[in-house]
Amino acid sequence: MVDHLPNFSVSSSISLTNIVLIFGFGRVLTDDILVTDPSTTVEEEELRKYGIYHSLPSLLNILRSEQFKDSPEANELYHTFVNECNYGTNQSLHVVRNKTGLWPLFVVEGVQTSGKLSASKRIAETLMATLLTTPPDCLYHLRSTFEKYNGTLRGVYYSLCNYALANAILKILPHSSVIVNRYWHSQAAFALALAEVEGYKISPLSHLYMWPEDLLVPDKVFFLQYSHSRPRNMQSVIRTMSRKFRDRMTQQFMRMRQPALQEIFEVQLFRQVGRILKIIAQEFPGFFSDIQ
């Protein structure tokens, strides 16, 4: 545990001296009582089967619902998240953004074969930052279980991975910057693209493109624009997405807002990394003024 965290921007005047992480659902989860699910739109309800969620309570309530109460996989996911991933307190705390006293949180996004993992590694090495990926360690062992599913449980698993990852991030930010390879935007873009393929018409101004209110927000998100002429690293590509679906996903990424994504158009890895490092040095000089 972290003994002390600097000041956060929060939605209440609660003292944060002994607060470790962002979720205030510890007691409720332990007592196995359903937490309050913020109001959702009809559109959100319809698209949840694709894995589009905007709150932690909505995820946990699904796992404890009548539909999945007898599912060993759902129960294992629920209890693993509560006991091994969620280090919340009994306080009702709503941290929206990573602010004063913490190092910056950067996310690198992109469609499949865009080079985002390689770029993330290089950036983390240069900044002496911590690199995190999803699924996070506490849920990684369940990945093969939920990869077999299509629909609700698979979507809930990957959505919970974002919240578990946020917990891991906040344990590190008092000490160093964090680079994340894929976060909420990735799952949302994939799910929204899939929904459109199957016939849903989603307005570019839809609330679905907004960041979840109870999930830690990155300080900067970079999107590596995909080039169809980029050579593929076949060792890292098992099931390559079609060109058309990658283009559809890119469109979904570009609709995201609060936070929006900073597009990186360079194709070569060293140019991508150089561009990102230049932006970081310009926008976060107090942390990285000596970037070469």
GIKANOR-V418583 format. One record per backbone hydrogen bond with DSSP energy under -0.5 kcal/mol. CO is the residue of the C=O (numbers start at 1). NH is the residue of the N-H. E is the energy in kcal/mol with one decimal. If there is no record, write none. Layout:
BEGIN
CO;NH;E  CO;NH;E
END
This chain:
BEGIN
8;10;-0.7  9;96;-0.9  9;97;-0.7  16;19;-1.1  22;95;-0.6  23;89;-1.4  25;29;-2.6  26;30;-2.1  27;31;-2.2  28;33;-2.1  29;32;-1.4  36;38;-0.6  41;45;-2.2  42;46;-2.3  43;47;-1.7  44;48;-0.7  45;48;-0.7  47;50;-1.7  47;52;-0.8  48;51;-1.9  51;53;-0.7  54;213;-0.7  55;59;-1.0  56;59;-0.5  56;60;-2.3  57;61;-2.6  58;62;-1.1  59;63;-1.6  60;64;-1.4  62;65;-1.3  65;68;-0.7  65;69;-0.8  66;69;-0.5  68;71;-1.7  70;72;-0.7  71;75;-2.4  72;76;-2.3  73;77;-2.3  74;78;-2.4  75;79;-2.5  76;80;-2.4  77;81;-2.4  78;82;-2.4  79;83;-2.6  80;84;-2.6  80;85;-0.8  81;85;-1.2  81;86;-2.5  85;87;-0.8  89;26;-1.4  91;93;-1.2  93;95;-0.5  94;11;-1.0  94;96;-0.6  96;217;-1.0  97;9;-0.7  97;99;-0.7  99;102;-1.9  104;106;-0.5  104;178;-1.6  105;219;-2.2  105;220;-1.4  106;180;-2.8  107;109;-0.5  107;222;-3.1  108;182;-1.5  109;224;-2.5  111;114;-1.7  115;119;-2.3  116;120;-2.4  117;121;-2.2  118;122;-2.0  119;123;-2.5  120;124;-2.4  121;125;-2.2  122;126;-2.3  123;127;-2.5  124;128;-0.8  124;129;-2.3  130;132;-0.5  130;179;-3.0  132;181;-2.4  136;139;-1.5  136;140;-1.3  137;141;-0.6  139;142;-1.6  140;143;-1.9  142;146;-1.9  143;147;-1.9  144;148;-0.6  145;148;-0.6  146;149;-1.1  151;155;-2.2  152;156;-2.7  153;157;-2.4  154;158;-2.1  155;159;-2.1  156;160;-2.7  157;161;-1.7  158;162;-0.9  159;162;-0.7  159;163;-1.1  160;164;-2.6  161;165;-2.4  162;166;-2.0  163;167;-1.8  164;168;-1.9  165;169;-2.5  166;170;-2.3  167;171;-1.0  168;172;-0.7  169;172;-1.4  169;173;-2.2  172;175;-2.6  172;176;-1.8  173;103;-2.5  177;130;-2.6  178;106;-2.7  178;180;-0.5  179;132;-2.7  179;181;-0.5  180;108;-2.7  180;182;-1.0  181;134;-0.8  183;186;-0.8  183;187;-1.1  184;188;-2.5  185;189;-2.8  186;190;-2.2  187;191;-2.6  188;192;-2.8  189;193;-2.2  190;194;-2.3  191;195;-2.4  192;196;-2.0  193;197;-2.1  194;198;-1.7  195;200;-2.4  196;199;-1.7  200;202;-0.7  201;203;-0.5  203;206;-2.2  206;209;-1.6  207;210;-2.2  209;257;-1.7  212;215;-1.2  217;98;-0.8  220;107;-2.2  221;262;-3.2  222;109;-3.5  222;224;-0.5  223;225;-0.9  223;264;-2.9  224;111;-0.5  226;228;-0.5  227;230;-1.8  232;234;-1.1  233;236;-1.7  233;237;-0.6  236;238;-0.6  238;240;-0.6  242;246;-2.4  243;247;-2.2  244;248;-1.9  245;249;-2.7  246;250;-2.5  247;251;-1.9  248;252;-1.6  249;253;-2.5  250;254;-2.2  251;255;-0.7  252;255;-0.9  252;256;-0.6  253;256;-1.3  257;211;-0.7  258;211;-0.9  261;263;-0.7  262;223;-3.1  263;265;-0.5  264;225;-2.5  268;272;-2.4  269;273;-2.8  270;274;-2.0  271;275;-2.4  272;276;-2.3  273;277;-2.7  274;278;-1.9  275;279;-2.0  276;280;-2.4  277;281;-2.5  278;282;-1.9  279;283;-2.5  280;284;-2.3  284;287;-1.5  284;288;-2.2  285;289;-0.7  288;291;-1.2
END
